[in-house]
Amino acid sequence: MDLKIAVLAGDGIGPEIMKQGVAVLNAIATKFNHNFIYEEAICGAHAIDKVGDPFPDETFRTCMDADAVLFAAVGDPRFDNNPTAKVRPEQGLLAMRKKLGLFANIRPVATFDALLHKSPLKDELIKGADFVVIRELTGGMYFGEKYQDNDKAYDTDIYSRPEIERILKVAFEFAEKRNHHLTVVDKANVLASSRLWRQIAKEIEPKYPDVKTDYMFIDNASMRVLTEPKFFDVVVTENTFGDILTDETSCITGSMGLQPSASLGEHTPLFEPVHGSWPQAAGKNIANPVAQILSASMLLEHFGLKKEGALIRKAVDESIHKNVRTPEIQIEGGKHYSTTEVGEWIVNYIKNA
């Protein structure tokens, strides 16, 4: 298969983990006789420094011309610590989602048996947990009308029927392909936007009679993903709730460095790790590349390359099982492998499989 992939390494640890993700894709291409063509583009703080825009038009064109986008992370403390900054790296990520029409973020949450000890939760709670969070990406407070002065500020949590219907359709179809269980997460007891979400979900529910659908307030869901994670199969929620809920799920896997994601919608699909740019670790060669590598696996599977994606997952599983791990997930007394060493081990496993 021929695939043109836009590569957006971004800021902080992004270039380091991206290098390993691309190396793994190259190993897959060689082994399975595929042709992957890469086009690099700038975004985030790096792009602000170069052209004053966190998602320049040229980067947008590169993404639109590609079959898929492999993205790493954006963010820089120079902007985090300056509340008056008018342009921020994260605005580039929001602009990318909006311009590419990426309204559905797919975040799988699954445990690795060899890493259960890294979670702050009890083994019996999380062993075997395996669910997917589907987060709406282009609506809600992040994109609604905003205002701020020295005494007052607001963000408008606005959703339209078409926005809600399309993300719910994605969620119900995911549930049909998995274990036929969907949980709709909202705050319908307080928020008008959530009441519309629940109303529309109730309207759509009869169209999927083989899917068991339940409804849960976000505060209850935030507790139950930690106290009863095996209850869930597919979870769907709005933008802000989904952002918080999916970061919380890192407590289940034991590290955000293990979680990939996909963002799907109207144009080019995007695949990225869920973690941020971790600028404090940039250049130290200690960042975990696994989430980036698993994002590459999701990219391949999206295009029907199931065998290739499965081999990457198996290589990652084996690396963790054999304790080839970066410091934050290594067992006590185990060798601290670098970003590069973990990536090279996974590449060699693929080559020799």
N, C-alpha and C positions, 0 to 999 in steps of 0.2 A: 504493500500500500504506500502511496505517496501522501505525505502530510506536510503542510506548511505551518510552522509553529512560530508564533510571535513570542519572544522571550523578554519578559520584563523583570529584571532582577531587583530593581528598586534600591532601597536604602539598608543601612545597618548590615546585618548578617545576610541580607538577600543575595548579593553576588556569590558568597561562599556556598550557600546551600543550593543555589541555582546551578552552579557548576557541577554539583553531584547529580542533580536531577537530569541535566542534559547528558551527562556521562552514562547514566543508566539507560536513557532513551537510545543513545548511540549503541550501547551493547545489545539492546533489544533489536534495533534496526539491522545490525550485522547478523545476529543469530537467526532472525526470521525473514531476512531479505526484504526489508522495508527501506523506504527512502524518506528520511525526515530532513526537511530544510528549515533552518532557523533564521529568524530575522529579529535582531536585538533592537530594543527601543527603550527610551528613558521615561521615568515617571517618579513621582514623589519629590522628596527634598532634593535629590540629585537633579531632577528636571527643573525645579525652581531655581537652583543655583546656575544652571546653564542657560535657561530661556525664560525664566520667570513664571512658568506655568507647570503645575504638577501633573497635568495630562495634556501635553501639547497636541496640536492637530496632526502633526506627523506621526506621533505615537498612535493616535486614534486611527489614522489611515492604515498603519501597519497592522493593527488588530483586525480591522475590517477586511483586509486583504488576506488574512490568515485563515486556516481551517480551525485553529484553536489557539488560545493564549495560555502560556505557562507563566504564572506570576509568582513572585516571592513575597515581598513585604515593603511597606512604606512607613516612614515615621522618623522623626529626629527631635531630640530634646531641645534643640534651639527654638523650635516652634511650640513644643509642649509647655515650655516655661515662659512663653510670651503671649498672654491672653489678648493682646491688642493686635497680633499678627493678622493681616487681612487675607493672606494666602498661606495655606497649610498643606503639608504632604497628603493628609487624609482626604482632602478635597479632590485630589486626583483619583483616588480609589472610588469615591462616590460618583465623580464625573464619568469614569470608565463604566461603572455599572449602568448609569443612566443612559449614556450614549450608545452602549452596546445592547441595551434593553435586557440586562441580566437581572430578571426579577425573581429567580428561584435559586436560593443557595442550598446546596445539598451537603450536609455534614454527617457522615457516618460516625458512630460512636461504638467502639468495640474494644474489648480487653485483650491483652496478651497474657497468657497464663504465667509466663516467666517474669512478668512485671507487676503482678498483683500486689506485691509488697511495696511498690512505689506509690500506690494510692493511699491517701489518708483514711480511706474507707475500709471496712472489714472485708476480708476475702470472700466470705459467704454472701455478702451483699452484691458484689460486682462480678464474680466469676460467671462467665457465660453471658454477661450483658451485651446486647447487640441491637442497637436501634439507629434510626436515622432522624435527624432534625432538619426540617425543611423550613427555611426562613425567607419571608418576603423581603426583597432587597431594595426596591426602588420607590417605596412609599413611606407613609408615616412621618414621625417627627423629624427624621433626618433630612427629609426633602420638603416638608411643609413650610409655610410662611414663618419667618423668624423676625424677631425684633429685640434690640438690646440698647438700653441707655444706662446711665449711672444708677438709676433707681428701679428699673423695671426691665424684665426680659420675658419672652415667651417663644415657644416652639409649637407649631400647629400639627397635631396628629391627625392627618387627613388621609382617608382612603375612599376610593370609588368602587362601585360594584364590579366593573371589569377587572380592576386590579385584584380584588379579592377572589373573584371567580376563577381567574387563571391560575393563581397559586394553589387554590383548593383542588383544582383539577389535577395538577401535578401531584399533590399529596395523596389523593384518592388512588391515582394510578400507581404510585409507588407502593401503597398499601396492598393493592391487588397483586403486585409482583412479589411481595414479601409474605408476611403472616396474617394479612387481612385484618389489621387492627390500626386504627387511626385515632390519635388524640389531638383535638383542636384546643390550643392554649390561647386564652384571652383574659380580659378583665371586664367582662360584660356586666358585672354588678356595679361598676363605677363609670366606665368610659363609653361614650356613645359610639365611637369608632369600633370598639369591641362588640357592641351589641349588633352592629351591622355585620361584622364578621360571623357572629354566631347565627344570625338570621339567615344569611346566605348559605352557610354550612348546613343548616337544617333543611334548606330547600334542595341542596345538591345531594345530601345523604341518601335519599331513596333511589337515586340513579346507580348507586353502588351497593346493592343489597347484600353482597357477600363480604362487605367490609364492616366490621364492628366499629362503630364510631362513638367516642366519648368526648366529653368537654370538661376542661379543667382551667380554673383561674391560675394566672401566672404565679401568684405567691405559693399556691399549693403545688404547682408543677415544679417550682424551684426547689421545694423541699423533697418531693418524691423522686426526682431524678437522682438524688443522692441517697435516699433511704430505701427506694424500691426501683432501681434502674431497670430491672428485668421485667417490670410491668409494661414498658414501652416497646413499640415496634416502629411506628412512624409518628412523628410529632410535627405539627404545622403551626406556625405562629407568625405574628407581624414583625416588622423590622427591629424595633428597639428590644422587645422581649426576646427575640431570637438571638440578637447579639449577645445579650447577657447570659441567656440560657446555654448557648453553645460554648461559651468560655467556661461556664461552670462545669460542663461535662469533662473538662480536663482532669478533674478530681477522680473521675472513673478510670480513665486511661493511665493516669499517673504522670502525664506530662503533655503540655500543649505541643511539644515537639514531635508527637506521634500522630497528630490528627490532620488529615487532608480534607479538601472540600472541592466542590464543583459549583459553578454559577452558570445557570442555563437561562435562555430566554430567546429574544428575537433575532439576535445576530450571532457573532462568534462566541462559542462557549469558553469559559475561563476556568482554570484549575489552579488552586493555590493552597498552601498550608494555612491553618487557622491562626497560627501565632503571629506575633508582630515582628518588628525589625530588630529588637533587642540590641540597640546601639552600643550598650556597654560591652558587648561581646564581639563587636565588629573587628575583624582582623586578627582575632585570637585563635581561630581555627578550632573552636570548642562547641560550636552550635550543632544541634542535632539535625541532620539532613533528612531524617526518615519521613517527616510529614511532606516535605517537598518531593521526595522520591515516590511516596504513595499517591501524591497528587498527579504525578506522571502516570502512575498506574491507572488512576481514574480517567485520565485523558484517553489512554489507549482503549479502555473498556467502553468509553462513550462511543468510539468509532467501531465497535464490534470486535476489537482485538482481545477477546476474553482470555485466550491462552497466554498471550503476552503479559496482560495485566496480572494474571494469576501467578506467573513466574516471578514477577517483581515482588508480589506479596509474600511468596514463599521464601524468596531471598532475604527479605526484611525479617520474616519470622525466624529464619535460621541465624541471622546475625544477632538477633536479640537472645535467642536460645543459647548461642555459643559465647555470649557476653562480649560481643564486639559492639560496644556502646560508648556514646559520649558521656561525659562525667555526670550529668544530672540524672541519668537512669542506670548508672553502673552499680553493681552490687558492691557492698563494703569490701574494700581491699582489692577489688578488681582493677585491671589496667584501664586507664583513661584513654580511650581512643579519640583521635581528632576527627573533625568533620571529614577531612580528606580520607583518613584511614577507613572510616565506616563506609563512605561512598565507594572506595576502591574494593573493599571486601565484597560488597553487594554486587558490584560490576563483575568481579572475578567469579562469583557464584553463578551469575547468569551465563557467563561465557562457558563455564564448565558443566552446566546442567545438562 
